[in-house]
Amino acid sequence: MGAPRRRVTKTRGRDRRTNWKSKPTQLIACPKCGTLVLPHRRCQKCGNYKDKEVLI
Ligand SMILES: [Zn+2]
């Protein structure tokens, strides 16, 4: 069995992962009721999305 010739060192691995950090969840205000909702999602409170009421 051959041993791995090249291995990524602790620092190199960590260095690569420095910009892995995920951003905090984006919230947008509903144009109808002003509640903070996830973008590209229908508003949970008034069911509004893109000026239309979306029925479930
Ligand atoms: Zn709303």
N, CA, C, O and the ligand as a Tripos MOL2 file, in Angstrom:
@<TRIPOS>MOLECULE
protein
  225   223    57     0     0
PROTEIN
NO_CHARGES

@<TRIPOS>ATOM
      1 N           0.8370   -1.2090    0.0000 N.3       1 MET1
      2 CA          0.0000    0.0000    0.0000 C.3       1 MET1
      3 C           0.8660    1.2510    0.0000 C.2       1 MET1
      4 O           1.7560    1.4260    0.8330 O.2       1 MET1
      5 N           0.5810    2.0830   -0.9320 N.am      2 GLY2
      6 CA          1.3590    3.3110   -1.0050 C.3       2 GLY2
      7 C           0.8040    4.3830   -0.1020 C.2       2 GLY2
      8 O          -0.4060    4.4990    0.0970 O.2       2 GLY2
      9 N           1.6940    5.1450    0.4270 N.am      3 ALA3
     10 CA          1.2570    6.2520    1.2820 C.3       3 ALA3
     11 C           0.9480    7.4590    0.4010 C.2       3 ALA3
     12 O           1.5950    7.6440   -0.6300 O.2       3 ALA3
     13 N          -0.0260    8.2840    0.7860 N.am      4 PRO4
     14 CA         -0.3190    9.4710   -0.0130 C.3       4 PRO4
     15 C           0.8960   10.3830   -0.1030 C.2       4 PRO4
     16 O           1.4900   10.7800    0.8990 O.2       4 PRO4
     17 N           1.2330   10.6930   -1.3310 N.am      5 ARG5
     18 CA          2.4600   11.4580   -1.5560 C.3       5 ARG5
     19 C           2.3090   12.9180   -1.1350 C.2       5 ARG5
     20 O           3.1880   13.5150   -0.5140 O.2       5 ARG5
     21 N           1.1730   13.4470   -1.4960 N.am      6 ARG6
     22 CA          0.9590   14.8610   -1.1770 C.3       6 ARG6
     23 C          -0.2870   14.9940   -0.3260 C.2       6 ARG6
     24 O          -1.3290   14.4100   -0.6250 O.2       6 ARG6
     25 N          -0.1700   15.7430    0.7010 N.am      7 ARG7
     26 CA         -1.3390   15.9340    1.5590 C.3       7 ARG7
     27 C          -1.5160   17.4210    1.8170 C.2       7 ARG7
     28 O          -0.5440   18.1590    1.9820 O.2       7 ARG7
     29 N          -2.7470   17.8390    1.8490 N.am      8 VAL8
     30 CA         -3.0200   19.2430    2.1420 C.3       8 VAL8
     31 C          -2.8080   19.4740    3.6340 C.2       8 VAL8
     32 O          -3.3930   18.7870    4.4720 O.2       8 VAL8
     33 N          -1.9770   20.4340    3.9440 N.am      9 THR9
     34 CA         -1.6750   20.7130    5.3420 C.3       9 THR9
     35 C          -2.8490   21.3960    6.0320 C.2       9 THR9
     36 O          -3.7660   21.8960    5.3790 O.2       9 THR9
     37 N          -2.8070   21.4100    7.3310 N.am     10 LYS10
     38 CA         -3.8670   22.0480    8.1220 C.3      10 LYS10
     39 C          -4.1280   23.4680    7.6520 C.2      10 LYS10
     40 O          -5.2660   23.8770    7.4230 O.2      10 LYS10
     41 N          -3.0290   24.2070    7.5160 N.am     11 THR11
     42 CA         -3.1690   25.6100    7.1290 C.3      11 THR11
     43 C          -3.7490   25.7630    5.7350 C.2      11 THR11
     44 O          -4.6150   26.6060    5.5010 O.2      11 THR11
     45 N          -3.2760   24.9540    4.8250 N.am     12 ARG12
     46 CA         -3.7680   25.0690    3.4410 C.3      12 ARG12
     47 C          -5.2510   24.7540    3.3560 C.2      12 ARG12
     48 O          -6.0080   25.4460    2.6740 O.2      12 ARG12
     49 N          -5.6530   23.7140    4.0470 N.am     13 GLY13
     50 CA         -7.0720   23.3430    4.0720 C.3      13 GLY13
     51 C          -7.9180   24.4480    4.6750 C.2      13 GLY13
     52 O          -8.9730   24.8030    4.1500 O.2      13 GLY13
     53 N          -7.4460   24.9750    5.7700 N.am     14 ARG14
     54 CA         -8.1800   26.0530    6.4400 C.3      14 ARG14
     55 C          -8.2030   27.3040    5.5910 C.2      14 ARG14
     56 O          -9.2170   27.9980    5.5090 O.2      14 ARG14
     57 N          -7.0730   27.5860    4.9580 N.am     15 ASP15
     58 CA         -6.9730   28.7640    4.0940 C.3      15 ASP15
     59 C          -8.0130   28.7020    2.9780 C.2      15 ASP15
     60 O          -8.6400   29.7060    2.6430 O.2      15 ASP15
     61 N          -8.1820   27.5300    2.4180 N.am     16 ARG16
     62 CA         -9.1490   27.3690    1.3290 C.3      16 ARG16
     63 C         -10.5640   27.5870    1.8360 C.2      16 ARG16
     64 O         -11.4390   28.0550    1.1070 O.2      16 ARG16
     65 N         -10.7680   27.2410    3.0920 N.am     17 ARG17
     66 CA        -12.1200   27.3400    3.6350 C.3      17 ARG17
     67 C         -12.4360   28.6950    4.2620 C.2      17 ARG17
     68 O         -13.4870   28.8630    4.8820 O.2      17 ARG17
     69 N         -11.5390   29.6540    4.1050 N.am     18 THR18
     70 CA        -11.7640   30.9380    4.7700 C.3      18 THR18
     71 C         -13.0020   31.6550    4.2440 C.2      18 THR18
     72 O         -13.6710   32.3660    4.9940 O.2      18 THR18
     73 N         -13.3120   31.4760    2.9620 N.am     19 ASN19
     74 CA        -14.5010   32.1610    2.4340 C.3      19 ASN19
     75 C         -15.6810   31.2260    2.2350 C.2      19 ASN19
     76 O         -16.4790   31.4080    1.3150 O.2      19 ASN19
     77 N         -15.7890   30.2450    3.0800 N.am     20 TRP20
     78 CA        -16.9030   29.3180    3.0290 C.3      20 TRP20
     79 C         -18.1040   29.8450    3.7720 C.2      20 TRP20
     80 O         -19.2320   29.3880    3.5870 O.2      20 TRP20
     81 N         -17.8360   30.8130    4.6140 N.am     21 LYS21
     82 CA        -18.8470   31.3040    5.5410 C.3      21 LYS21
     83 C         -20.1400   31.6750    4.8240 C.2      21 LYS21
     84 O         -20.1340   32.4110    3.8370 O.2      21 LYS21
     85 N         -21.2410   31.1520    5.3390 N.am     22 SER22
     86 CA        -22.5310   31.4620    4.7300 C.3      22 SER22
     87 C         -23.0630   32.7800    5.2720 C.2      22 SER22
     88 O         -22.8320   33.1410    6.4270 O.2      22 SER22
     89 N         -23.7740   33.4820    4.4160 N.am     23 LYS23
     90 CA        -24.3120   34.7780    4.8140 C.3      23 LYS23
     91 C         -25.5840   34.5840    5.6330 C.2      23 LYS23
     92 O         -26.2820   33.5810    5.4810 O.2      23 LYS23
     93 N         -25.8780   35.5380    6.4910 N.am     24 PRO24
     94 CA        -27.1340   35.4300    7.2330 C.3      24 PRO24
     95 C         -28.3210   35.4980    6.2660 C.2      24 PRO24
     96 O         -28.2510   36.1260    5.2090 O.2      24 PRO24
     97 N         -29.3820   34.8490    6.6500 N.am     25 THR25
     98 CA        -30.5570   34.7570    5.7900 C.3      25 THR25
     99 C         -31.0860   36.1330    5.4120 C.2      25 THR25
    100 O         -31.2920   36.9960    6.2650 O.2      25 THR25
    101 N         -31.2970   36.3150    4.1230 N.am     26 GLN26
    102 CA        -31.8150   37.5770    3.6090 C.3      26 GLN26
    103 C         -33.3130   37.6420    3.8460 C.2      26 GLN26
    104 O         -34.0410   36.6710    3.6400 O.2      26 GLN26
    105 N         -33.7460   38.8050    4.2800 N.am     27 LEU27
    106 CA        -35.1750   39.0120    4.4670 C.3      27 LEU27
    107 C         -35.5930   40.2770    3.7400 C.2      27 LEU27
    108 O         -34.8770   41.2790    3.7440 O.2      27 LEU27
    109 N         -36.7270   40.2200    3.1330 N.am     28 ILE28
    110 CA        -37.2570   41.4110    2.4850 C.3      28 ILE28
    111 C         -38.6070   41.7360    3.1020 C.2      28 ILE28
    112 O         -39.2920   40.8590    3.6270 O.2      28 ILE28
    113 N         -38.9740   42.9910    3.0330 N.am     29 ALA29
    114 CA        -40.2600   43.3980    3.5900 C.3      29 ALA29
    115 C         -41.3570   43.1700    2.5640 C.2      29 ALA29
    116 O         -41.2060   43.5130    1.3910 O.2      29 ALA29
    117 N         -42.4500   42.5950    3.0100 N.am     30 CYS30
    118 CA        -43.5940   42.3810    2.1260 C.3      30 CYS30
    119 C         -44.1770   43.7340    1.7100 C.2      30 CYS30
    120 O         -44.4490   44.5810    2.5610 O.2      30 CYS30
    121 N         -44.3680   43.9340    0.4150 N.am     31 PRO31
    122 CA        -44.9080   45.2290   -0.0260 C.3      31 PRO31
    123 C         -46.3280   45.4970    0.4570 C.2      31 PRO31
    124 O         -46.7500   46.6500    0.5420 O.2      31 PRO31
    125 N         -47.0420   44.4720    0.7620 N.am     32 LYS32
    126 CA        -48.4300   44.6290    1.2110 C.3      32 LYS32
    127 C         -48.5320   44.8990    2.7050 C.2      32 LYS32
    128 O         -49.1480   45.8810    3.1180 O.2      32 LYS32
    129 N         -47.9350   44.0380    3.5130 N.am     33 CYS33
    130 CA        -48.1340   44.1730    4.9590 C.3      33 CYS33
    131 C         -46.8550   44.5340    5.7040 C.2      33 CYS33
    132 O         -46.8970   44.8140    6.9020 O.2      33 CYS33
    133 N         -45.7160   44.5310    5.0080 N.am     34 GLY34
    134 CA        -44.4890   44.9750    5.6520 C.3      34 GLY34
    135 C         -43.7710   43.9440    6.4990 C.2      34 GLY34
    136 O         -42.7380   44.2410    7.0990 O.2      34 GLY34
    137 N         -44.3040   42.7420    6.5520 N.am     35 THR35
    138 CA        -43.6350   41.7010    7.3330 C.3      35 THR35
    139 C         -42.3640   41.2570    6.6090 C.2      35 THR35
    140 O         -42.2910   41.2750    5.3810 O.2      35 THR35
    141 N         -41.3820   40.8650    7.3870 N.am     36 LEU36
    142 CA        -40.1500   40.3820    6.7780 C.3      36 LEU36
    143 C         -40.3610   38.9550    6.2870 C.2      36 LEU36
    144 O         -40.7240   38.0580    7.0480 O.2      36 LEU36
    145 N         -40.1260   38.7780    5.0050 N.am     37 VAL37
    146 CA        -40.3150   37.4620    4.4160 C.3      37 VAL37
    147 C         -39.0810   37.0740    3.6110 C.2      37 VAL37
    148 O         -38.2830   37.9260    3.2210 O.2      37 VAL37
    149 N         -38.9410   35.7900    3.3730 N.am     38 LEU38
    150 CA        -37.8350   35.3060    2.5660 C.3      38 LEU38
    151 C         -38.0490   35.7240    1.1160 C.2      38 LEU38
    152 O         -39.1710   35.6610    0.6130 O.2      38 LEU38
    153 N         -36.9810   36.1520    0.4390 N.am     39 PRO39
    154 CA        -37.1450   36.5440   -0.9530 C.3      39 PRO39
    155 C         -37.5720   35.3700   -1.8380 C.2      39 PRO39
    156 O         -37.2210   34.2200   -1.5770 O.2      39 PRO39
    157 N         -38.3110   35.6740   -2.8570 N.am     40 HIS40
    158 CA        -38.8460   34.6890   -3.7950 C.3      40 HIS40
    159 C         -39.7940   33.6980   -3.1520 C.2      40 HIS40
    160 O         -39.9910   32.5780   -3.6220 O.2      40 HIS40
    161 N         -40.3780   34.1690   -2.0420 N.am     41 ARG41
    162 CA        -41.3670   33.3250   -1.3750 C.3      41 ARG41
    163 C         -42.6420   34.1480   -1.1650 C.2      41 ARG41
    164 O         -42.5970   35.3710   -1.0350 O.2      41 ARG41
    165 N         -43.7300   33.4740   -1.1370 N.am     42 ARG42
    166 CA        -45.0020   34.1160   -0.8610 C.3      42 ARG42
    167 C         -45.0130   34.5320    0.6120 C.2      42 ARG42
    168 O         -44.4940   33.8290    1.4790 O.2      42 ARG42
    169 N         -45.6100   35.6790    0.8630 N.am     43 CYS43
    170 CA        -45.6660   36.1680    2.2410 C.3      43 CYS43
    171 C         -46.5270   35.2300    3.0840 C.2      43 CYS43
    172 O         -47.6220   34.8340    2.6840 O.2      43 CYS43
    173 N         -46.0070   34.8890    4.2500 N.am     44 GLN44
    174 CA        -46.7200   33.9620    5.1220 C.3      44 GLN44
    175 C         -47.9680   34.5950    5.7330 C.2      44 GLN44
    176 O         -48.9440   33.9110    6.0400 O.2      44 GLN44
    177 N         -47.9140   35.9010    5.9000 N.am     45 LYS45
    178 CA        -48.9970   36.5710    6.6030 C.3      45 LYS45
    179 C         -50.1850   36.8570    5.6850 C.2      45 LYS45
    180 O         -51.3180   36.4900    5.9960 O.2      45 LYS45
    181 N         -49.9190   37.5160    4.5510 N.am     46 CYS46
    182 CA        -51.0350   37.8850    3.6770 C.3      46 CYS46
    183 C         -51.0630   37.0730    2.3890 C.2      46 CYS46
    184 O         -51.9460   37.2740    1.5550 O.2      46 CYS46
    185 N         -50.1100   36.1590    2.2130 N.am     47 GLY47
    186 CA        -50.1240   35.2940    1.0330 C.3      47 GLY47
    187 C         -49.8690   36.0330   -0.2520 C.2      47 GLY47
    188 O         -50.3460   35.6170   -1.3080 O.2      47 GLY47
    189 N         -49.1250   37.1220   -0.1920 N.am     48 ASN48
    190 CA        -48.9170   37.9210   -1.3780 C.3      48 ASN48
    191 C         -47.5720   37.6490   -2.0190 C.2      48 ASN48
    192 O         -46.5620   37.4970   -1.3320 O.2      48 ASN48
    193 N         -47.5660   37.5880   -3.3230 N.am     49 TYR49
    194 CA        -46.3160   37.4910   -4.0500 C.3      49 TYR49
    195 C         -46.4760   38.1670   -5.3950 C.2      49 TYR49
    196 O         -47.3740   37.8260   -6.1650 O.2      49 TYR49
    197 N         -45.6010   39.1330   -5.6840 N.am     50 LYS50
    198 CA        -45.6200   39.8880   -6.9320 C.3      50 LYS50
    199 C         -47.0190   40.4210   -7.2510 C.2      50 LYS50
    200 O         -47.5950   40.1320   -8.3000 O.2      50 LYS50
    201 N         -47.5350   41.1970   -6.3210 N.am     51 ASP51
    202 CA        -48.8210   41.8760   -6.4980 C.3      51 ASP51
    203 C         -50.0180   40.9380   -6.6970 C.2      51 ASP51
    204 O         -51.1010   41.3710   -7.0920 O.2      51 ASP51
    205 N         -49.8120   39.6980   -6.4280 N.am     52 LYS52
    206 CA        -50.9250   38.7630   -6.5560 C.3      52 LYS52
    207 C         -51.0300   37.9330   -5.2930 C.2      52 LYS52
    208 O         -50.0370   37.6270   -4.6340 O.2      52 LYS52
    209 N         -52.2430   37.5850   -4.9840 N.am     53 GLU53
    210 CA        -52.4330   36.7290   -3.8390 C.3      53 GLU53
    211 C         -52.3160   35.2760   -4.3020 C.2      53 GLU53
    212 O         -53.0220   34.8200   -5.2010 O.2      53 GLU53
    213 N         -51.4010   34.5790   -3.6500 N.am     54 VAL54
    214 CA        -51.1570   33.2050   -4.0650 C.3      54 VAL54
    215 C         -51.8720   32.2850   -3.0940 C.2      54 VAL54
    216 O         -51.5980   32.2930   -1.8940 O.2      54 VAL54
    217 N         -52.7670   31.5160   -3.6090 N.am     55 LEU55
    218 CA        -53.4830   30.5700   -2.7570 C.3      55 LEU55
    219 C         -52.7100   29.2640   -2.7020 C.2      55 LEU55
    220 O         -52.1310   28.7980   -3.6840 O.2      55 LEU55
    221 N         -52.7330   28.7080   -1.5180 N.am     56 ILE56
    222 CA        -51.9650   27.4710   -1.3290 C.3      56 ILE56
    223 C         -52.7050   26.2630   -1.9350 C.2      56 ILE56
    224 O         -52.2080   25.1390   -1.8710 O.2      56 ILE56
    225 ZN        -47.5560   40.2850    3.4310 Zn       57 ZN57
@<TRIPOS>BOND
     1     1     2 1
     2     2     3 1
     3     3     4 2
     4     3     5 am
     5     5     6 1
     6     6     7 1
     7     7     8 2
     8     7     9 am
     9     9    10 1
    10    10    11 1
    11    11    12 2
    12    11    13 am
    13    13    14 1
    14    14    15 1
    15    15    16 2
    16    15    17 am
    17    17    18 1
    18    18    19 1
    19    19    20 2
    20    19    21 am
    21    21    22 1
    22    22    23 1
    23    23    24 2
    24    23    25 am
    25    25    26 1
    26    26    27 1
    27    27    28 2
    28    27    29 am
    29    29    30 1
    30    30    31 1
    31    31    32 2
    32    31    33 am
    33    33    34 1
    34    34    35 1
    35    35    36 2
    36    35    37 am
    37    37    38 1
    38    38    39 1
    39    39    40 2
    40    39    41 am
    41    41    42 1
    42    42    43 1
    43    43    44 2
    44    43    45 am
    45    45    46 1
    46    46    47 1
    47    47    48 2
    48    47    49 am
    49    49    50 1
    50    50    51 1
    51    51    52 2
    52    51    53 am
    53    53    54 1
    54    54    55 1
    55    55    56 2
    56    55    57 am
    57    57    58 1
    58    58    59 1
    59    59    60 2
    60    59    61 am
    61    61    62 1
    62    62    63 1
    63    63    64 2
    64    63    65 am
    65    65    66 1
    66    66    67 1
    67    67    68 2
    68    67    69 am
    69    69    70 1
    70    70    71 1
    71    71    72 2
    72    71    73 am
    73    73    74 1
    74    74    75 1
    75    75    76 2
    76    75    77 am
    77    77    78 1
    78    78    79 1
    79    79    80 2
    80    79    81 am
    81    81    82 1
    82    82    83 1
    83    83    84 2
    84    83    85 am
    85    85    86 1
    86    86    87 1
    87    87    88 2
    88    87    89 am
    89    89    90 1
    90    90    91 1
    91    91    92 2
    92    91    93 am
    93    93    94 1
    94    94    95 1
    95    95    96 2
    96    95    97 am
    97    97    98 1
    98    98    99 1
    99    99   100 2
   100    99   101 am
   101   101   102 1
   102   102   103 1
   103   103   104 2
   104   103   105 am
   105   105   106 1
   106   106   107 1
   107   107   108 2
   108   107   109 am
   109   109   110 1
   110   110   111 1
   111   111   112 2
   112   111   113 am
   113   113   114 1
   114   114   115 1
   115   115   116 2
   116   115   117 am
   117   117   118 1
   118   118   119 1
   119   119   120 2
   120   119   121 am
   121   121   122 1
   122   122   123 1
   123   123   124 2
   124   123   125 am
   125   125   126 1
   126   126   127 1
   127   127   128 2
   128   127   129 am
   129   129   130 1
   130   130   131 1
   131   131   132 2
   132   131   133 am
   133   133   134 1
   134   134   135 1
   135   135   136 2
   136   135   137 am
   137   137   138 1
   138   138   139 1
   139   139   140 2
   140   139   141 am
   141   141   142 1
   142   142   143 1
   143   143   144 2
   144   143   145 am
   145   145   146 1
   146   146   147 1
   147   147   148 2
   148   147   149 am
   149   149   150 1
   150   150   151 1
   151   151   152 2
   152   151   153 am
   153   153   154 1
   154   154   155 1
   155   155   156 2
   156   155   157 am
   157   157   158 1
   158   158   159 1
   159   159   160 2
   160   159   161 am
   161   161   162 1
   162   162   163 1
   163   163   164 2
   164   163   165 am
   165   165   166 1
   166   166   167 1
   167   167   168 2
   168   167   169 am
   169   169   170 1
   170   170   171 1
   171   171   172 2
   172   171   173 am
   173   173   174 1
   174   174   175 1
   175   175   176 2
   176   175   177 am
   177   177   178 1
   178   178   179 1
   179   179   180 2
   180   179   181 am
   181   181   182 1
   182   182   183 1
   183   183   184 2
   184   183   185 am
   185   185   186 1
   186   186   187 1
   187   187   188 2
   188   187   189 am
   189   189   190 1
   190   190   191 1
   191   191   192 2
   192   191   193 am
   193   193   194 1
   194   194   195 1
   195   195   196 2
   196   195   197 am
   197   197   198 1
   198   198   199 1
   199   199   200 2
   200   199   201 am
   201   201   202 1
   202   202   203 1
   203   203   204 2
   204   203   205 am
   205   205   206 1
   206   206   207 1
   207   207   208 2
   208   207   209 am
   209   209   210 1
   210   210   211 1
   211   211   212 2
   212   211   213 am
   213   213   214 1
   214   214   215 1
   215   215   216 2
   216   215   217 am
   217   217   218 1
   218   218   219 1
   219   219   220 2
   220   219   221 am
   221   221   222 1
   222   222   223 1
   223   223   224 2
@<TRIPOS>SUBSTRUCTURE
     1 MET1         2 RESIDUE 1 A MET
     2 GLY2         6 RESIDUE 1 A GLY
     3 ALA3        10 RESIDUE 1 A ALA
     4 PRO4        14 RESIDUE 1 A PRO
     5 ARG5        18 RESIDUE 1 A ARG
     6 ARG6        22 RESIDUE 1 A ARG
     7 ARG7        26 RESIDUE 1 A ARG
     8 VAL8        30 RESIDUE 1 A VAL
     9 THR9        34 RESIDUE 1 A THR
    10 LYS10       38 RESIDUE 1 A LYS
    11 THR11       42 RESIDUE 1 A THR
    12 ARG12       46 RESIDUE 1 A ARG
    13 GLY13       50 RESIDUE 1 A GLY
    14 ARG14       54 RESIDUE 1 A ARG
    15 ASP15       58 RESIDUE 1 A ASP
    16 ARG16       62 RESIDUE 1 A ARG
    17 ARG17       66 RESIDUE 1 A ARG
    18 THR18       70 RESIDUE 1 A THR
    19 ASN19       74 RESIDUE 1 A ASN
    20 TRP20       78 RESIDUE 1 A TRP
    21 LYS21       82 RESIDUE 1 A LYS
    22 SER22       86 RESIDUE 1 A SER
    23 LYS23       90 RESIDUE 1 A LYS
    24 PRO24       94 RESIDUE 1 A PRO
    25 THR25       98 RESIDUE 1 A THR
    26 GLN26      102 RESIDUE 1 A GLN
    27 LEU27      106 RESIDUE 1 A LEU
    28 ILE28      110 RESIDUE 1 A ILE
    29 ALA29      114 RESIDUE 1 A ALA
    30 CYS30      118 RESIDUE 1 A CYS
    31 PRO31      122 RESIDUE 1 A PRO
    32 LYS32      126 RESIDUE 1 A LYS
    33 CYS33      130 RESIDUE 1 A CYS
    34 GLY34      134 RESIDUE 1 A GLY
    35 THR35      138 RESIDUE 1 A THR
    36 LEU36      142 RESIDUE 1 A LEU
    37 VAL37      146 RESIDUE 1 A VAL
    38 LEU38      150 RESIDUE 1 A LEU
    39 PRO39      154 RESIDUE 1 A PRO
    40 HIS40      158 RESIDUE 1 A HIS
    41 ARG41      162 RESIDUE 1 A ARG
    42 ARG42      166 RESIDUE 1 A ARG
    43 CYS43      170 RESIDUE 1 A CYS
    44 GLN44      174 RESIDUE 1 A GLN
    45 LYS45      178 RESIDUE 1 A LYS
    46 CYS46      182 RESIDUE 1 A CYS
    47 GLY47      186 RESIDUE 1 A GLY
    48 ASN48      190 RESIDUE 1 A ASN
    49 TYR49      194 RESIDUE 1 A TYR
    50 LYS50      198 RESIDUE 1 A LYS
    51 ASP51      202 RESIDUE 1 A ASP
    52 LYS52      206 RESIDUE 1 A LYS
    53 GLU53      210 RESIDUE 1 A GLU
    54 VAL54      214 RESIDUE 1 A VAL
    55 LEU55      218 RESIDUE 1 A LEU
    56 ILE56      222 RESIDUE 1 A ILE
    57 ZN57       225 GROUP 0 **** ****
